[in-house]
Amino acid sequence: MHVDHLTFAVGASGLKAEADRLGKLLGAKFRDGGFHPRFGTRNRILELADDRYVEVVEVLEHPVADKAPYGQAVRARSELGGGWMGWAISVPDLSPFESRLKREAVLGSRKFPDGRLLEWHQIGIKGLLSDPQLPFFLKWDSDQEVLPSALNGTIELAGIEIGGERKRVEEWLGEKLGDVFDGVNLNFTSENGQPGIQAVIFRTKKGLVRV
């Protein structure tokens, strides 16, 4: 299992302003990632070290966004003012999760501004909707050269602070979690009673930055 990426849903300021704000904090620039035709969303992304990335995502006013669980999740987080929506785990095989969750993974895609298409399968967004501390799972289908990890960045994902219970996430993953998972520090807390990602710590040229 690989901690693949983190998703930040925009607030009232919109996609460009939110990406610019986060980019300034991290000392880097987000690039236009394109749009998700199956989900009714679009994003800007920042590649990180270790084959990871961050996406800032915005829901579009399109009927598909109201039908797709991913579009619903982005809209719900944005209507709360925006912020960290979730985290994604990439795996080589989704069939164990399909069996456990008793449903099939759905095809996802993102169309680049230059027209190229990135495709994957994902499952677990409904779990994230009901319990935001839970990651969703994906398997990349496209060739390596078009994956977000093809442009490896220098900023490192140092840690994730999660509101919730470690045991619940372990049950969802199907394996035990140490304090460090796939090179990322995981800190669980239930202090404010709100499940989900509370903050993310990045290791940048400026030092550690907590967002």
C-alpha positions in Angstrom: 0.0 0.0 0.0 1.3 3.4 -0.9 0.1 6.8 0.4 -0.5 8.2 -3.0 -2.0 11.7 -2.7 -4.0 14.1 -0.6 -7.1 16.1 -1.7 -7.9 19.6 -0.6 -11.3 20.9 -1.5 -11.6 24.6 -2.3 -13.6 27.1 -0.3 -15.3 30.3 -1.4 -12.1 31.8 -2.9 -12.1 29.3 -5.7 -9.5 26.9 -7.3 -6.8 29.4 -8.5 -6.8 31.4 -5.3 -6.7 28.3 -3.1 -3.9 26.7 -5.1 -1.9 30.0 -5.1 -2.3 30.3 -1.3 -1.1 26.7 -0.6 1.7 27.1 -3.1 2.9 30.2 -1.4 2.9 28.3 2.0 4.9 25.4 0.5 7.2 27.5 -1.7 6.1 25.8 -4.9 3.6 26.3 -7.7 0.6 24.1 -8.4 -0.1 23.3 -12.1 -3.3 22.9 -14.0 -4.3 19.2 -13.7 -7.4 19.4 -15.9 -10.8 18.1 -15.2 -12.5 14.8 -14.2 -15.3 14.3 -16.8 -16.8 11.3 -14.8 -16.9 13.2 -11.5 -17.7 16.8 -12.5 -14.6 18.3 -10.8 -11.3 19.9 -11.9 -8.0 20.3 -10.1 -4.6 21.8 -9.8 -1.8 19.5 -8.6 1.6 19.7 -6.9 4.0 16.8 -7.3 5.8 15.7 -4.1 8.8 13.5 -3.5 8.3 9.7 -3.2 5.7 9.3 -5.9 3.1 11.4 -4.2 1.2 14.6 -4.9 -1.4 17.0 -3.6 -4.4 18.1 -5.5 -6.6 21.1 -4.9 -10.0 20.3 -6.3 -13.2 22.2 -7.2 -16.6 20.9 -8.0 -18.3 22.1 -11.2 -21.9 23.1 -11.8 -22.6 20.0 -13.8 -25.2 17.2 -13.3 -22.6 14.5 -13.1 -21.1 16.1 -10.0 -24.4 15.5 -8.2 -24.5 11.8 -9.1 -20.8 10.8 -8.7 -19.8 10.1 -5.0 -16.5 11.9 -5.6 -18.3 15.0 -6.8 -20.6 14.8 -3.8 -17.6 14.5 -1.5 -15.9 17.6 -3.0 -19.1 19.6 -2.8 -19.8 18.6 0.8 -16.3 19.7 1.9 -16.5 22.9 0.0 -19.8 23.8 1.5 -18.2 23.5 4.9 -15.7 26.2 3.9 -13.1 24.0 2.2 -10.1 22.2 3.6 -8.6 18.7 3.6 -11.1 16.3 2.1 -9.2 13.0 2.2 -6.3 10.8 1.4 -5.8 8.1 -1.2 -4.0 4.8 -1.1 -2.7 3.2 -4.3 -2.6 -0.6 -4.5 -1.6 -3.0 -7.3 -4.9 -5.0 -7.0 -8.4 -3.7 -6.0 -10.1 -7.0 -5.9 -9.7 -7.6 -2.2 -11.4 -4.3 -1.5 -14.1 -5.0 -4.0 -14.8 -8.3 -2.2 -14.8 -6.8 1.2 -16.9 -3.8 0.3 -19.2 -5.9 -1.9 -19.1 -3.5 -4.9 -17.0 -2.9 -8.0 -14.4 -0.2 -8.4 -15.4 2.6 -10.7 -13.4 4.0 -13.6 -12.0 7.5 -13.0 -10.3 9.7 -15.5 -8.7 13.1 -15.8 -8.3 15.0 -19.0 -5.2 17.1 -19.2 -5.3 20.7 -20.6 -3.4 19.3 -23.6 -6.0 16.6 -24.2 -4.1 13.6 -22.8 -6.2 11.2 -20.7 -5.2 9.7 -17.3 -7.2 6.7 -16.1 -7.5 4.7 -13.0 -10.1 2.6 -11.0 -11.1 3.6 -7.5 -13.2 2.4 -4.6 -14.0 3.7 -1.1 -15.4 7.2 -1.7 -18.7 6.3 -0.1 -16.7 5.3 3.0 -15.0 8.7 3.0 -18.4 10.4 2.7 -19.7 8.6 5.8 -16.5 8.7 7.7 -13.9 11.3 6.5 -11.0 9.7 8.4 -11.0 6.8 5.9 -8.8 6.8 2.8 -10.1 5.6 -0.5 -8.2 3.2 -2.8 -7.1 3.4 -6.4 -5.2 1.5 -9.0 -3.6 3.4 -11.8 -4.4 2.1 -15.3 -2.4 4.5 -17.5 1.2 4.3 -18.5 3.8 5.6 -16.1 4.7 8.6 -18.2 1.3 10.3 -17.7 1.0 9.5 -14.0 1.3 12.4 -11.5 4.4 10.7 -10.1 6.2 11.0 -13.4 7.2 14.5 -12.3 8.8 13.8 -8.9 8.9 16.9 -6.7 11.2 17.8 -3.9 8.7 18.6 -1.1 8.1 15.6 1.2 5.0 14.5 2.9 6.2 14.2 6.5 3.0 13.5 8.4 -0.8 13.5 8.5 -2.9 14.5 11.6 -6.2 12.6 11.5 -9.2 13.2 13.7 -10.5 9.7 14.4 -9.5 6.3 15.6 -6.5 4.3 14.5 -8.4 1.0 15.0 -11.2 2.1 12.6 -8.7 3.0 9.8 -6.9 -0.3 10.4 -10.1 -2.2 10.0 -10.8 -0.3 6.7 -7.3 -1.0 5.4 -7.2 -4.6 6.5 -3.8 -4.2 8.2 -2.1 -2.8 11.2 -0.8 0.8 11.2 2.4 1.8 12.9 3.2 5.4 13.9 4.8 5.5 10.5 3.0 4.2 7.5 4.7 4.1 4.1 7.2 6.6 5.3 4.5 9.0 6.6 3.9 9.8 10.3 0.3 9.3 11.3 -1.0 11.0 14.3 -4.6 10.2 15.4 -6.5 12.5 17.7 -10.1 12.7 18.8 -9.8 16.0 20.7 -12.2 18.1 18.6 -14.6 15.3 17.8 -14.4 15.9 14.0 -13.3 12.9 11.9 -11.0 13.5 9.0 -7.7 15.1 8.2 -7.0 17.9 10.6 -3.6 19.0 9.2 -0.8 17.8 7.0 2.9 18.4 7.6 5.3 18.9 4.7 9.1 19.0 4.7 10.1 21.9 2.4 13.2 24.0 1.7 11.9 26.4 4.3 11.6 23.6 6.9 8.5 21.8 8.2 5.2 23.5 7.1 1.9 22.5 8.7 -1.2 23.2 6.6 
